[in-house]
Amino acid sequence: MPHTVRVKFNIRKQDVLLVNSIIDSHEGIGLVRTVDAKQGAMVVYSTDDQYEVVLKVLEDLKKNGMVIENIHTEVSENIDEW
């Protein structure tokens, strides 16, 4: 049974819409949520077989000059815990 993986990170507030659009364009890798647009706090809910794609997208964006900080993951068998 797949687990839910939450990928949390911070970006500049002016990049929120762009990052949301880029991750959404990679259909099936996760569900993007903005936790706090003013602070640039975002989360992607993914699965244990797709979250590494989310991490790769974020790393590629960083390599291309986007400021992305505090990337970390959390795994849960019960998404209702969050």
Secondary structure, 3 states (H helix, E strand, C coil): CCCEEEEEEEECHHHHHHHHHHHHHCCCCCEEEEEECCCCEEEEEEECCCHHHHHHHHHHHHHCCCCEEEEEEEEECCHHHC
